[in-house]
Amino acid sequence: MTRLTNKRVLLGITGGIAAYKSAELVRRLQDEGADVRVTMTQAAQAFITPLTLQALSNHPVHLDLLDAETESVMGHIELARWADVIIVAPATADFLARLVAGHGDDLLTTICLAAECPIAVAPAMNQAMWGKVSTQQNLTTLRDRGISIFEPGDGLQACGETGTGRLMDVPLIVDAVSGLFKTGSLAGRHVVITAGPTREAIDPVRYISNHSSGKQGYALATAAAEAGARVTLVSGPTALPPPDRVTLVRVESARAMLDAVMNVIDGADIFIGVAAVADYRPATTESQKIKKQGDGSITLQLIQNPDILRTVATLKDRPFTVGFAAETEQVIDNARKKFEAKKLDMIIANDVSNQEIGFNSDDNETTVITRAGEETLTLMSKATLARRIIELIADQLVTESQTHG
Ligand SMILES: Cc1cc2nc3c(=O)[nH]c(=O)nc-3n(C[C@H](O)[C@H](O)[C@H](O)COP(=O)(O)O)c2cc1C
């Protein structure tokens, strides 16, 4: 299970001999799903090169406070806002003193001053430095201020002495970082969601589509990410901004949506088909714009599109599969038929004949149907509804795993 999915970790490296272990720390944090950015003090750069950390983190390393160019790209305030947590590992005795004094004389101390997220320090130093009253008093002050101290271990030190001051082992730091966050109900799960309409081309300028805005699917993607899941959102054309912390794959047609889903579905835990996929597409797509011909009518022949929900639901190792039924009449009956016919795990019945809860509205009212029964979720915002649906899915997954051992 990846414990840091969607989490943004800013790793501060200071100038201790243990700085080389930070390279391993970047990798192990990434293994847990974290997005890691690195900032280094000037002294740290004497121990390990920024190039190494850049290559490992896949991002430029942040080094200077008073550098106009880097400040304009992602400045110290933006970095402080970006981070869900700041980890300083290794933290030198000098850095701890500067943090206690509230200094802002380099990039890392200034980010810590500007940060409102949790901060943790992993001190590493010679055993005598660790034992100094000044160091211990600084640690007490930091602890009192709510900063987490990842305590160093005992043993042989790089200087040849034996005692306390070795950087906490990297796996233990990763455990401690994970422990700073509440575990979401979908932590470590991969969720694939489709959203929005599809567009079926008639010719290069015209298409068949529908009124789906994508709002409910995007809200579900956000709610799943909030619950700790890794989320892939396959979206037809919408006017919505990409949700935060979600991998967005944009497509146009139903066939492109099916291809995009099949590319990512292997190993996924949950599939939620919210997209209003066009049931039919023109039998042929003209390569040139169709010209008006006299006063007469023209006939457009339509053929059936692939059924994405059914395709996913019939996979051998299928994910927990959730469908949406947008209906205009006999909503529950029709949804139930779709639930049975496609052998879904859950279906959400939506009355789109009602303008207040239809395609483009901000609110929704639905009935959730599972094998266990029906539950009506009365009028609420699409964002709130999304969180409720995600919790219902998470509950079902827990029930299923208990049933199947
Ligand atoms: C070879 C060498 C190793 C050092 N190792 C440590 C160390 O492990 N811990 C520590 O607190 N300071 C260590 N120092 C001292 C720091 O590098 C020094 O206090 C520096 O100013 C820290 O700067 P920074 O906190 O901005 O990174 C070491 C110095 C040298 C020359």
The ligand as an SDF file (V2000), in Angstrom:
LIG
                    3D

 31 33  0  0  0  0  0  0  0  0999 V2000
   33.0560   17.2710    7.0800 C   0  0  0  0  0  0  0  0  0  0  0  0
   31.9880   17.9710    7.8490 C   0  0  0  0  0  0  0  0  0  0  0  0
   30.9470   17.2550    8.3570 C   0  0  0  0  0  0  0  0  0  0  0  0
   29.9270   17.8740    9.0920 C   0  0  0  0  0  0  0  0  0  0  0  0
   28.9020   17.1380    9.5700 N   0  0  0  0  0  0  0  0  0  0  0  0
   27.9660   17.7170   10.3430 C   0  0  0  0  0  0  0  0  0  0  0  0
   26.9150   16.9420   10.8730 C   0  0  0  0  0  0  0  0  0  0  0  0
   26.8070   15.7430   10.6420 O   0  0  0  0  0  0  0  0  0  0  0  0
   25.9720   17.5660   11.6300 N   0  0  0  0  0  0  0  0  0  0  0  0
   26.0370   18.8950   11.9020 C   0  0  0  0  0  0  0  0  0  0  0  0
   25.1900   19.3880   12.6430 O   0  0  0  0  0  0  0  0  0  0  0  0
   27.0130   19.6560   11.3730 N   0  0  0  0  0  0  0  0  0  0  0  0
   27.9630   19.1200   10.6040 C   0  0  0  0  0  0  0  0  0  0  0  0
   28.9690   19.8840   10.0780 N   0  0  0  0  0  0  0  0  0  0  0  0
   28.9580   21.3310   10.3010 C   0  0  0  0  0  0  0  0  0  0  0  0
   27.9990   22.0090    9.3370 C   0  0  0  0  0  0  0  0  0  0  0  0
   28.3730   21.7180    8.0100 O   0  0  0  0  0  0  0  0  0  0  0  0
   28.0130   23.5230    9.5490 C   0  0  0  0  0  0  0  0  0  0  0  0
   27.4980   23.8210   10.8630 O   0  0  0  0  0  0  0  0  0  0  0  0
   27.2290   24.2890    8.5250 C   0  0  0  0  0  0  0  0  0  0  0  0
   27.3170   25.6610    8.7960 O   0  0  0  0  0  0  0  0  0  0  0  0
   25.7860   23.8810    8.5090 C   0  0  0  0  0  0  0  0  0  0  0  0
   25.1020   24.6650    7.5700 O   0  0  0  0  0  0  0  0  0  0  0  0
   23.5580   24.4570    7.2250 P   0  0  0  0  0  0  0  0  0  0  0  0
   22.8740   24.1720    8.5190 O   0  0  0  0  0  0  0  0  0  0  0  0
   23.1190   25.7430    6.6050 O   0  0  0  0  0  0  0  0  0  0  0  0
   23.4680   23.3580    6.2370 O   0  0  0  0  0  0  0  0  0  0  0  0
   29.9980   19.2770    9.3320 C   0  0  0  0  0  0  0  0  0  0  0  0
   31.0610   19.9960    8.8070 C   0  0  0  0  0  0  0  0  0  0  0  0
   32.0510   19.3540    8.0810 C   0  0  0  0  0  0  0  0  0  0  0  0
   33.1810   20.1760    7.5410 C   0  0  0  0  0  0  0  0  0  0  0  0
  1  2  1  0
  2  3  1  0
  2 30  2  0
  3  4  2  0
  4  5  1  0
  4 28  1  0
  5  6  2  0
  6  7  1  0
  6 13  1  0
  7  8  2  0
  7  9  1  0
  9 10  1  0
 10 11  2  0
 10 12  1  0
 12 13  2  0
 13 14  1  0
 14 15  1  0
 14 28  1  0
 15 16  1  0
 16 17  1  0
 16 18  1  0
 18 19  1  0
 18 20  1  0
 20 21  1  0
 20 22  1  0
 22 23  1  0
 23 24  1  0
 24 25  2  0
 24 26  1  0
 24 27  1  0
 28 29  2  0
 29 30  1  0
 30 31  1  0
M  END
$$$$
